[in-house]
Amino acid sequence: MYYKVLIWGNDILKKEIYYKAENDIIAMQKASAAIPDGCRATYEEIDEKIYFQETKTKTEAKAEAEA
């Protein structure tokens, strides 16, 4: 299963994380470990196609920013 975590701080979106986990419990543990102090997060299961599309888009945007 694939997941997306949105990390919020002061009602501002700070980061999006995409990852794979075997089940919801492991997904919640990974999401919890990724949340910095003073922030909150939401996570949701996403479709495999969306996961690969989003991670590809993020990688391309990062490569353009570094060029």
C-alpha positions as CSV (number, residue, x, y, z in Angstrom):
1,M,0.0,0.0,0.0
2,Y,1.1,3.5,-0.7
3,Y,0.6,6.6,1.5
4,K,0.9,10.3,1.5
5,V,1.6,12.3,4.6
6,L,1.1,16.0,4.8
7,I,3.0,17.7,7.6
8,W,1.5,21.0,9.0
9,G,3.1,23.6,11.2
10,N,1.1,26.8,12.2
11,D,-1.6,25.9,9.7
12,I,1.0,26.0,6.9
13,L,1.8,23.0,4.8
14,K,5.5,22.3,5.4
15,K,6.2,19.0,3.7
16,E,4.6,16.1,1.7
17,I,6.0,12.6,2.1
18,Y,5.2,9.7,-0.1
19,Y,6.0,6.2,1.1
20,K,5.1,2.5,0.9
21,A,4.1,0.4,4.0
22,E,2.9,-3.2,4.4
23,N,-0.2,-2.2,6.4
24,D,-2.0,0.7,8.2
25,I,-0.2,0.2,11.5
26,I,3.2,0.4,10.0
27,A,2.0,3.4,7.9
28,M,0.9,5.2,11.1
29,Q,4.3,4.5,12.8
30,K,6.2,5.8,9.8
31,A,4.0,8.9,9.7
32,S,4.5,9.5,13.4
33,A,8.3,9.2,13.2
34,A,8.4,11.8,10.4
35,I,6.5,14.5,12.3
36,P,8.8,17.2,13.9
37,D,7.9,18.6,17.3
38,G,5.2,21.2,17.2
39,C,3.8,20.0,13.9
40,R,0.8,17.8,13.1
41,A,0.2,15.6,10.2
42,T,-2.5,13.8,8.2
43,Y,-1.9,10.7,6.2
44,E,-3.9,8.8,3.6
45,E,-3.7,5.8,1.5
46,I,-3.2,6.6,-2.2
47,D,-3.4,4.6,-5.4
48,E,-0.1,3.2,-6.8
49,K,-0.4,5.2,-10.0
50,I,-0.8,8.5,-8.0
51,Y,2.2,7.5,-5.9
52,F,4.5,7.1,-8.9
53,Q,3.1,10.1,-10.7
54,E,3.6,12.4,-7.6
55,T,7.1,11.1,-6.8
56,K,8.1,11.5,-10.5
57,T,6.8,15.1,-10.5
58,K,8.6,15.9,-7.3
59,T,11.9,14.4,-8.6
60,E,11.6,16.4,-11.9
61,A,10.8,19.6,-10.0
62,K,13.8,19.1,-7.8
63,A,16.1,18.4,-10.7
64,E,15.0,21.6,-12.5
65,A,15.5,23.7,-9.4
66,E,19.1,22.4,-9.0
67,A,19.9,23.0,-12.7
